[in-house]
């Protein structure tokens, strides 16, 4: 089984700003506090299982855990189970764990994407987990916990990593941009955070793409839209206006324009959801206007307030609920835009 040490000099933003200590970890307090407490008490488990969606910090926390229990880089091994998934690979691993560490109390094996192992490989790994050498700690990481055998899960201390929320990602984007010498408008940072879809790694990759393409140190929303291919705010607003006017034909034309421009429909719906929510907040909780002003431009605020102030418009909680349903279904449909089209027809035709 191919074992790799931790990377050498890191250049991408995700690697450059990867957490180095537990104090650097964002959004996983429930995990960090438990691990720190256990380490202080000397209660180091022989096997940990980190599960959660991509880019939530599983591998970063695994490396920090290894360092916190005193494991040097010479005794830390990272294994990609997607590439080393067979019975022979695990047999090789079992032989490796029997040797003593070079210079640490523990040899730590981080097995990433562990759900990719074959059935026979899982059975072989189970034997090692059942009777592990005292000097070995396994940290298994997976994005698909449901694919792991219960026998493997039961041998590990399990931790579920949460997706970072928009506020966390936005704050991270603004902080990194500042360190890199750039200024992002709040709306620009929010769009990048939204496109990151709950992943620190994806958000930082998008940010790097934006910073690399920028000719100016101050980055506008329009520049983020151009670089990322996100729907332009004008197109999103056109859809929202059609909703407000209960104009089905105009709304459908907006969807057609989005697909013609190769815009990811799921991203399109997400941006629509954001603006529809803001309209409802301005309509039913006008005191939240101050908070919203920190997120959007003055022009966008004027536009949203004009929609919210209309006595009768098609933007209701039912519409928001239908859009949420369309967002969930998008990606599972043979025609990407179909869930959004059906949601529109359902809410706008029923209002006639």
C-alpha positions as CSV (number, residue, x, y, z in Angstrom):
1,X,0.0,0.0,0.0
2,X,1.4,3.4,-1.0
3,X,2.0,5.6,2.0
4,X,2.6,9.3,1.7
5,X,4.0,11.8,4.1
6,X,2.2,15.1,4.6
7,X,2.8,17.6,1.7
8,X,5.9,19.7,1.5
9,X,5.6,23.4,0.7
10,X,1.9,24.3,0.2
11,X,0.9,27.0,-2.2
12,X,-2.8,26.9,-2.7
13,X,-5.0,29.0,-0.4
14,X,-6.6,25.9,1.1
15,X,-3.2,24.5,2.0
16,X,-1.7,27.8,2.9
17,X,-4.4,28.5,5.4
18,X,-5.0,25.0,6.5
19,X,-5.6,24.9,10.3
20,X,-2.3,24.0,12.1
21,X,-3.7,23.8,15.6
22,X,-7.0,23.0,17.3
23,X,-7.4,26.7,17.9
24,X,-7.4,27.3,14.2
25,X,-10.3,24.9,13.4
26,X,-13.5,26.7,12.5
27,X,-17.0,25.3,13.1
28,X,-16.1,22.0,14.7
29,X,-16.1,23.0,18.4
30,X,-17.9,19.8,19.4
31,X,-15.1,17.7,18.0
32,X,-12.2,19.9,19.0
33,X,-13.2,20.1,22.7
34,X,-13.7,16.4,23.0
35,X,-10.4,15.6,21.4
36,X,-8.5,18.2,23.5
37,X,-10.0,16.9,26.7
38,X,-9.2,13.3,25.9
39,X,-5.6,14.1,25.0
40,X,-5.1,16.0,28.3
41,X,-6.4,13.0,30.2
42,X,-4.2,10.6,28.2
43,X,-7.2,8.8,26.7
44,X,-5.9,8.2,23.1
45,X,-8.1,5.8,21.2
46,X,-6.6,3.3,18.8
47,X,-9.0,4.2,16.1
48,X,-11.0,7.3,15.1
49,X,-13.6,7.8,12.4
50,X,-14.1,11.2,10.9
51,X,-17.2,11.5,8.7
52,X,-18.7,14.5,6.9
53,X,-19.0,16.2,3.5
54,X,-16.0,17.2,1.5
55,X,-13.9,20.2,2.6
56,X,-15.1,20.3,6.2
57,X,-11.7,19.8,7.7
58,X,-11.5,16.0,8.4
59,X,-7.9,15.5,7.1
60,X,-6.7,18.8,8.7
61,X,-8.1,17.7,12.1
62,X,-6.6,14.3,11.7
63,X,-3.1,15.8,11.1
64,X,-3.5,18.1,14.1
65,X,-4.6,15.2,16.3
66,X,-1.5,13.3,15.2
67,X,0.7,16.2,16.1
68,X,-1.0,16.7,19.5
69,X,-0.3,13.2,20.5
70,X,3.4,13.7,19.7
71,X,3.6,12.0,16.3
72,X,6.4,13.3,14.1
73,X,6.2,13.5,10.3
74,X,8.4,10.4,10.0
75,X,5.7,8.4,11.9
76,X,2.7,9.9,10.1
77,X,1.3,8.1,7.1
78,X,-1.5,9.2,4.8
79,X,-3.2,6.6,2.6
80,X,-5.7,7.3,-0.2
81,X,-8.1,4.4,0.0
82,X,-9.5,5.3,-3.4
83,X,-6.2,4.3,-5.0
84,X,-5.2,1.6,-2.5
85,X,-8.4,-0.3,-1.9
86,X,-7.6,-4.0,-2.3
87,X,-6.9,-6.9,0.0
88,X,-3.2,-6.8,-0.9
89,X,-2.9,-3.2,0.1
90,X,-4.4,-3.8,3.5
91,X,-2.2,-6.8,4.0
92,X,0.8,-4.6,3.3
93,X,-0.6,-2.1,5.8
94,X,-1.0,-4.8,8.5
95,X,2.7,-5.7,8.0
96,X,3.7,-2.1,8.3
97,X,1.9,-1.4,11.6
98,X,3.7,-4.2,13.3
99,X,7.0,-2.2,13.2
100,X,7.7,0.3,16.0
101,X,7.7,4.1,15.4
102,X,10.9,5.8,14.3
103,X,10.9,8.5,16.9
104,X,7.4,8.9,18.4
105,X,5.2,7.2,20.9
106,X,2.6,6.5,18.2
107,X,2.6,5.7,14.5
108,X,-0.5,7.3,13.0
109,X,-2.2,6.1,9.8
110,X,-4.7,8.5,8.2
111,X,-6.9,6.5,5.7
112,X,-8.8,8.9,3.5
113,X,-12.0,8.0,1.6
114,X,-12.0,4.7,3.6
115,X,-15.4,3.8,2.2
116,X,-13.7,3.0,-1.1
117,X,-12.1,-0.2,0.3
118,X,-13.3,-3.5,-1.1
119,X,-15.2,-6.0,1.1
120,X,-12.2,-8.2,1.5
121,X,-10.0,-5.2,2.4
122,X,-12.5,-4.2,5.1
123,X,-12.4,-7.6,6.6
124,X,-8.6,-7.5,6.7
125,X,-8.7,-4.0,8.2
126,X,-11.2,-5.2,10.8
127,X,-8.7,-7.8,12.1
128,X,-6.1,-5.0,12.7
129,X,-8.7,-2.8,14.4
130,X,-9.8,-5.6,16.7
131,X,-6.2,-6.2,17.9
132,X,-4.2,-3.1,17.1
133,X,-0.6,-2.7,18.3
134,X,-0.3,-0.4,21.2
135,X,1.9,2.0,19.2
136,X,-0.6,2.5,16.4
137,X,-3.5,5.0,15.9
138,X,-5.8,4.8,12.9
139,X,-7.8,7.8,11.7
140,X,-10.3,6.9,9.1
141,X,-12.0,9.6,7.1
142,X,-15.0,9.3,4.8
143,X,-17.6,11.4,3.0
144,X,-19.9,8.4,2.8
145,X,-20.4,6.9,6.2
146,X,-23.3,4.7,5.1
147,X,-20.9,2.7,3.0
148,X,-18.8,1.5,5.9
149,X,-19.6,-1.8,7.5
150,X,-21.0,-1.6,11.0
151,X,-18.2,-3.8,12.3
152,X,-15.7,-1.1,11.3
153,X,-17.7,1.8,12.7
154,X,-18.1,0.0,16.1
155,X,-14.4,-0.3,16.5
156,X,-13.8,3.5,16.2
157,X,-14.6,6.6,18.1
158,X,-16.8,8.4,15.6
159,X,-17.0,12.1,15.0
160,X,-19.3,13.8,12.5
161,X,-18.0,17.0,10.9
162,X,-20.6,19.8,10.3
163,X,-20.7,21.9,7.1
164,X,-19.7,25.5,7.8
165,X,-22.5,28.0,7.5
166,X,-22.5,31.0,5.2
167,X,-21.4,33.4,7.9
168,X,-18.3,31.3,8.7
169,X,-17.4,30.9,5.0
170,X,-17.9,34.6,4.3
171,X,-15.8,35.6,7.3
172,X,-13.0,33.2,6.1
173,X,-13.1,34.7,2.6
174,X,-12.8,38.2,3.9
175,X,-10.0,37.3,6.3
176,X,-7.9,35.5,3.7
177,X,-8.5,38.2,1.1
178,X,-7.2,40.8,3.5
179,X,-4.1,38.7,4.3
180,X,-3.5,38.3,0.5
181,X,-3.7,42.1,0.0
182,X,-7.2,42.2,-1.6
183,X,-10.4,44.0,-0.6
184,X,-13.6,42.2,-1.2
185,X,-17.0,43.9,-1.0
186,X,-19.3,42.0,1.5
187,X,-21.5,41.0,-1.4
188,X,-18.5,39.6,-3.3
189,X,-17.5,37.6,-0.3
190,X,-21.0,36.3,0.2
191,X,-21.3,35.1,-3.4
192,X,-18.0,33.2,-3.1
193,X,-19.2,31.7,0.2
194,X,-22.5,30.7,-1.4
195,X,-20.7,29.1,-4.4
196,X,-18.5,27.2,-2.0
197,X,-21.5,25.2,-0.9
198,X,-20.6,24.4,2.7
199,X,-17.0,23.4,1.9
200,X,-13.9,25.3,3.2
201,X,-11.8,23.8,0.5
202,X,-14.2,24.6,-2.4
203,X,-14.7,28.1,-1.1
204,X,-11.0,28.8,-0.9
205,X,-10.4,27.3,-4.3
206,X,-13.1,29.7,-5.8
207,X,-11.5,32.6,-3.9
208,X,-8.1,31.7,-5.3
209,X,-9.5,31.6,-8.8
210,X,-11.0,35.1,-8.3
211,X,-7.9,36.6,-6.8
212,X,-5.7,35.1,-9.5
213,X,-7.8,36.7,-12.3
214,X,-8.2,40.1,-10.7
215,X,-6.4,43.1,-12.1
216,X,-7.5,45.2,-9.2
217,X,-7.1,44.9,-5.4
218,X,-10.7,45.7,-4.9
219,X,-13.0,43.0,-6.2
220,X,-16.7,43.7,-7.1
221,X,-19.6,41.3,-7.3
222,X,-19.6,41.6,-11.1
223,X,-16.0,40.5,-11.3
224,X,-16.8,37.4,-9.1
225,X,-19.7,36.6,-11.5
226,X,-17.5,36.8,-14.6
227,X,-14.7,34.7,-13.1
228,X,-16.9,32.0,-11.6
229,X,-19.6,31.9,-14.2
230,X,-22.2,32.6,-11.6
231,X,-25.5,34.0,-12.8
232,X,-25.4,37.7,-13.2
233,X,-27.5,39.6,-10.6
234,X,-29.6,41.1,-13.4
235,X,-30.7,37.6,-14.5
236,X,-31.6,36.6,-11.0
237,X,-33.5,39.9,-10.4
238,X,-35.4,39.4,-13.7
239,X,-36.6,36.0,-12.4
240,X,-37.5,37.5,-9.0
241,X,-39.4,40.3,-10.7
242,X,-41.3,37.8,-12.8
243,X,-42.2,35.9,-9.6
244,X,-43.4,39.1,-8.0
245,X,-45.5,40.0,-11.0
246,X,-46.8,36.4,-11.2
247,X,-45.7,36.4,-14.8
248,X,-45.0,32.7,-15.6
249,X,-43.9,33.3,-19.2
250,X,-41.2,35.8,-18.1
251,X,-39.9,33.5,-15.4
252,X,-39.7,30.6,-17.8
253,X,-37.7,32.8,-20.2
254,X,-35.3,33.6,-17.5
255,X,-34.7,29.9,-16.9
256,X,-34.2,29.4,-20.7
257,X,-31.6,32.3,-20.7
258,X,-29.8,30.7,-17.7
259,X,-29.5,27.4,-19.5
260,X,-28.5,29.0,-22.8
261,X,-25.6,30.6,-20.9
262,X,-24.5,27.3,-19.4
263,X,-25.3,28.4,-15.9
264,X,-25.5,25.7,-13.3
265,X,-29.3,25.5,-12.5
266,X,-28.7,24.6,-8.9
267,X,-26.5,27.7,-8.4
268,X,-29.2,29.7,-10.2
269,X,-31.9,28.5,-7.8
270,X,-29.7,29.0,-4.8
271,X,-29.2,32.7,-5.7
272,X,-32.9,33.1,-6.3
273,X,-33.6,31.6,-2.9
274,X,-31.3,34.1,-1.3
275,X,-33.1,37.1,-2.9
276,X,-36.6,35.7,-2.3
277,X,-35.8,35.2,1.3
278,X,-34.5,38.7,1.6
279,X,-37.7,40.1,0.1
280,X,-39.8,38.2,2.6
281,X,-37.6,39.4,5.5
282,X,-37.9,43.0,4.4
283,X,-41.7,42.5,4.0
284,X,-42.4,40.8,7.3
285,X,-39.4,41.9,9.5
286,X,-38.4,45.4,8.2
287,X,-36.2,45.9,11.3
288,X,-33.8,43.4,9.7
289,X,-33.0,45.9,6.9
290,X,-29.9,47.1,8.8
291,X,-28.5,43.5,8.9
292,X,-29.2,43.0,5.2
293,X,-27.5,46.2,4.3
294,X,-24.2,44.7,5.5
295,X,-24.6,41.9,2.9
296,X,-25.8,43.7,-0.3
297,X,-25.2,46.8,-2.4
298,X,-27.3,49.9,-2.1
299,X,-28.8,49.4,-5.5
300,X,-29.8,45.8,-4.7
301,X,-31.4,47.0,-1.4
302,X,-33.5,49.6,-3.3
303,X,-34.6,46.9,-5.7
304,X,-35.5,44.4,-3.0
305,X,-37.4,47.0,-1.0
306,X,-39.4,48.0,-4.0
307,X,-40.5,44.4,-4.4
308,X,-41.2,44.0,-0.7
309,X,-43.3,47.2,-0.6
310,X,-45.8,46.0,-3.2
311,X,-49.1,45.3,-1.5
312,X,-49.7,42.3,-3.7
313,X,-47.0,40.2,-5.3
314,X,-46.3,36.6,-6.0
315,X,-43.5,36.2,-3.5
316,X,-44.9,34.3,-0.6
317,X,-43.7,31.7,1.9
318,X,-45.3,29.0,-0.3
319,X,-43.2,30.1,-3.3
320,X,-40.1,29.9,-1.1
321,X,-41.1,26.4,0.0
322,X,-41.6,25.3,-3.6
323,X,-38.2,26.8,-4.7
324,X,-36.5,24.9,-1.8
325,X,-38.2,21.7,-3.1
326,X,-36.9,22.4,-6.6
327,X,-33.4,23.0,-5.3
328,X,-33.4,19.6,-3.6
329,X,-34.6,17.8,-6.7
330,X,-32.2,19.5,-9.1
331,X,-29.4,17.1,-9.9
332,X,-31.6,14.1,-9.7
333,X,-33.7,15.1,-12.8
334,X,-33.0,14.0,-16.3
335,X,-33.6,17.6,-17.4
336,X,-31.8,20.0,-14.9
337,X,-34.2,22.9,-15.2
338,X,-37.4,20.7,-15.0
339,X,-37.8,20.9,-11.1
340,X,-37.7,24.7,-11.2
341,X,-40.1,24.9,-14.2
342,X,-42.6,22.6,-12.4
343,X,-42.3,24.6,-9.2
344,X,-43.0,27.8,-11.1
345,X,-46.0,26.3,-12.9
346,X,-47.3,24.9,-9.6
347,X,-47.3,28.2,-7.7
348,X,-48.1,30.7,-10.5
349,X,-50.8,28.7,-12.3
350,X,-52.5,28.0,-9.0
351,X,-52.6,31.7,-8.2
352,X,-54.6,32.5,-11.3
